[in-house]
Amino acid sequence: MSTSTTLEAPNSGTWDGGNEPLKASYGKLMMWFFLLSDAFTFGALLIVYGLSRHKHLPYTGDPDAFTFSTEWWPIPEKVYNAFPGLHGMDLPLAFVALMTMILILSSVTMVLAVEAGHRMDKNDVQKWLLWTILFGSIFLGCQAWEWAHFISGDDTGMVLSDGTQIFGANLTVNQYGPPLFADLFFFITGFHGTHVFSGVVLLVMIFINTVNGVYHKRGHYEMVEKVGLYWHFVDLVWVFVFTFFYLI
């Protein structure tokens, strides 16, 4: 009588089945892959913006004598100088600076929510998620106001070569400069705003699950951490959007 013995190789390699490569779960890896692909998309859009701006002539005169014209790219301080409730006051970049601060604060509260999840502190996770949702919603409201003001324009407007005076911006003409400037503003800031809105929806979902004790019963708050990765990415992208559109 013969017997056969099956020898199994020990499962000790980093990339062998059953292990978590780099100590990251499958869900975290997929989130990183998604964020990487999304980074390429935003990068391509910002490169298009940079090339488009380079193609158009800059304004070289006295900034105090600047006027909107389709012949040159507008100065950001002259475009984004309005503030809610302070009509007629010239406050360059003040409102967008407030928006940026709100989004940065939301990133801080998201970090605190993830940290509370590591401690299995359900109440703190709920508290910091709620603050993150609040800051994200305020940012979306601010962006909606900025869009509304950008579309309606200011009191001066711009006179075209045929004598027509236009106010505000749309996808064909705008008072601030070349039509492409408004197109890129709507598309890129709108694309980012869609990501912020999606993030707020995800935050609301995991907040409800946290209140219902779903993650506490699982023994971990990894879903909070995965949504946190997405939220930090959205905040980081805004830094680049802010730099391209409002600073240079």
C-alpha positions in Angstrom: 0.0 0.0 0.0 1.4 3.4 -1.0 0.4 6.7 0.5 0.9 10.1 -1.1 1.7 13.2 0.8 0.9 16.7 -0.4 3.3 19.4 0.6 2.0 22.9 0.8 4.4 25.9 0.6 4.2 28.2 3.6 2.2 31.3 3.0 4.8 33.8 4.0 5.3 36.1 1.0 4.0 39.7 1.1 2.0 39.3 -2.1 0.7 35.7 -1.4 -3.0 35.1 -1.1 -4.6 35.9 2.2 -2.2 38.8 3.1 -2.9 42.5 2.9 -0.2 44.1 0.8 1.5 47.0 2.6 -1.0 46.3 5.4 -3.7 48.0 3.4 -7.1 46.3 3.0 -8.7 45.7 -0.4 -11.1 48.6 0.1 -8.3 51.1 0.9 -6.2 49.9 -2.1 -9.2 50.4 -4.4 -9.8 53.9 -3.0 -6.1 54.8 -3.7 -6.4 53.5 -7.2 -9.5 55.6 -7.8 -7.9 58.7 -6.3 -4.8 58.2 -8.5 -7.0 58.0 -11.7 -8.9 61.1 -10.5 -5.7 63.0 -9.9 -4.8 62.4 -13.6 -8.1 63.9 -14.6 -7.7 67.0 -12.5 -4.1 67.3 -13.6 -5.1 67.2 -17.3 -7.8 69.9 -16.7 -5.4 72.2 -14.9 -2.8 71.7 -17.6 -5.4 72.7 -20.2 -6.1 75.8 -18.2 -2.4 76.7 -18.0 -1.9 76.2 -21.7 -5.0 78.2 -22.5 -3.8 81.1 -20.3 -0.4 81.0 -21.9 -1.9 81.2 -25.3 -3.7 84.5 -24.5 -2.0 87.8 -23.9 -1.6 89.0 -20.3 -2.6 92.4 -19.2 0.6 94.5 -18.9 -0.7 97.9 -17.9 -1.4 99.6 -14.6 -3.5 97.2 -12.4 -5.5 100.2 -11.2 -6.5 101.0 -14.8 -7.4 97.4 -15.6 -10.6 96.9 -17.7 -12.2 93.7 -18.8 -11.4 92.8 -22.4 -11.5 89.8 -24.7 -8.0 90.7 -25.8 -6.2 89.7 -22.6 -6.6 87.2 -19.8 -8.3 88.9 -16.7 -6.5 89.6 -13.5 -7.9 87.3 -10.8 -8.1 90.1 -8.2 -10.5 92.1 -10.5 -12.7 89.1 -11.1 -13.1 87.6 -7.6 -13.4 90.7 -5.5 -17.0 90.5 -4.3 -18.3 89.4 -0.9 -21.9 88.5 0.2 -23.7 91.4 1.8 -20.9 93.9 0.9 -22.1 95.0 -2.5 -19.8 97.5 -4.3 -16.8 96.9 -2.0 -13.6 95.8 -3.6 -12.3 92.8 -1.6 -9.9 90.9 -3.8 -9.9 87.1 -3.1 -11.5 87.6 0.4 -14.4 85.4 -0.2 -12.5 82.6 -1.9 -10.0 82.8 1.0 -12.9 82.2 3.4 -14.0 79.2 1.3 -10.5 77.8 1.4 -10.3 78.1 5.2 -13.7 76.4 5.5 -12.5 73.4 3.4 -9.3 73.2 5.4 -11.2 73.1 8.6 -13.3 70.3 7.2 -10.2 68.3 6.6 -9.1 68.8 10.2 -12.4 67.6 11.5 -12.2 64.6 9.2 -8.8 63.7 10.7 -10.4 63.9 14.1 -13.2 61.6 13.1 -10.8 59.0 11.7 -8.7 59.2 14.9 -11.8 58.7 17.0 -12.6 55.6 14.9 -9.2 54.2 15.8 -10.1 54.6 19.5 -13.6 53.0 18.8 -15.2 56.2 20.3 -18.6 56.2 18.6 -19.7 59.6 20.0 -16.6 61.4 18.9 -16.9 59.9 15.4 -20.4 61.2 15.2 -19.4 64.6 16.4 -16.5 65.2 14.0 -18.4 63.7 11.1 -21.2 66.1 11.7 -18.8 69.1 11.8 -17.2 67.8 8.5 -20.7 67.6 6.9 -21.4 71.1 8.1 -18.2 72.6 6.7 -18.6 70.8 3.4 -22.2 72.0 3.0 -21.1 75.6 3.8 -18.4 75.4 1.2 -21.0 74.2 -1.4 -23.2 77.1 -0.5 -20.3 79.5 -0.9 -19.5 78.0 -4.3 -23.1 78.4 -5.4 -23.1 82.1 -4.4 -19.8 82.6 -6.3 -21.2 80.9 -9.4 -24.4 83.1 -9.2 -22.3 86.3 -8.9 -20.0 85.1 -11.7 -23.0 84.5 -14.0 -24.8 87.8 -13.1 -21.6 89.9 -13.2 -20.9 93.3 -11.6 -22.2 96.8 -12.3 -19.5 97.7 -14.9 -19.9 94.9 -17.4 -17.8 94.9 -20.6 -18.4 96.7 -24.0 -17.8 94.5 -27.0 -16.3 95.7 -30.3 -19.8 96.1 -31.8 -20.9 98.3 -28.9 -22.9 95.7 -27.1 -22.5 95.8 -23.4 -22.6 92.4 -21.5 -22.8 91.6 -17.9 -21.7 88.3 -16.3 -20.7 85.2 -18.0 -22.0 82.1 -19.7 -20.5 79.5 -22.1 -20.4 81.8 -25.1 -19.5 85.3 -23.8 -18.4 86.8 -20.6 -17.6 90.2 -19.3 -14.3 89.1 -17.7 -12.3 88.3 -20.8 -12.0 85.6 -23.4 -14.9 83.1 -23.6 -12.5 80.3 -22.8 -11.9 81.8 -19.4 -15.5 81.3 -18.3 -15.7 77.9 -19.9 -12.8 76.6 -17.9 -14.0 78.2 -14.7 -17.4 76.6 -15.0 -16.0 73.2 -15.9 -13.1 72.9 -13.5 -14.7 74.4 -10.4 -17.9 72.6 -11.2 -16.1 69.3 -11.5 -14.5 69.9 -8.1 -17.8 71.0 -6.7 -19.3 67.8 -7.9 -16.6 65.9 -6.0 -17.4 67.9 -2.8 -21.1 67.2 -3.2 -20.4 63.5 -3.6 -18.2 63.6 -0.5 -20.9 65.2 1.6 -23.3 62.5 0.4 -20.9 59.8 1.5 -20.3 61.6 4.8 -24.0 61.7 5.5 -24.3 57.9 4.7 -21.4 56.9 7.1 -22.8 59.3 9.7 -26.1 57.5 9.6 -24.3 54.1 9.8 -22.3 55.4 12.8 -25.4 56.5 14.6 -27.0 53.1 14.0 -23.8 51.4 15.4 -23.0 49.6 12.2 -19.3 50.1 12.3 -19.1 49.6 16.1 -20.6 46.2 15.6 -18.1 45.3 13.0 -15.3 46.2 15.4 -13.7 48.8 13.2 -14.4 52.2 11.5 -12.5 51.5 8.3 -15.2 52.9 6.1 -14.8 56.3 7.9 -11.1 56.1 7.0 -11.8 55.3 3.4 -14.2 58.2 3.0 -11.6 60.3 4.8 -9.1 59.5 2.1 -11.5 60.8 -0.5 -12.3 63.9 1.4 -8.6 64.8 1.9 -8.1 64.3 -1.8 -10.9 66.7 -2.6 -9.3 69.3 -0.2 -5.9 68.8 -1.8 -7.2 69.3 -5.3 -8.8 72.6 -4.2 -5.4 73.9 -3.2 -4.3 73.5 -6.9 -7.6 74.9 -8.3 -7.2 77.9 -5.9 -3.6 78.4 -7.0 -4.4 78.2 -10.8 -7.6 80.3 -10.9 -7.2 82.8 -8.0 -3.5 83.3 -7.5 -1.6 83.2 -10.8 
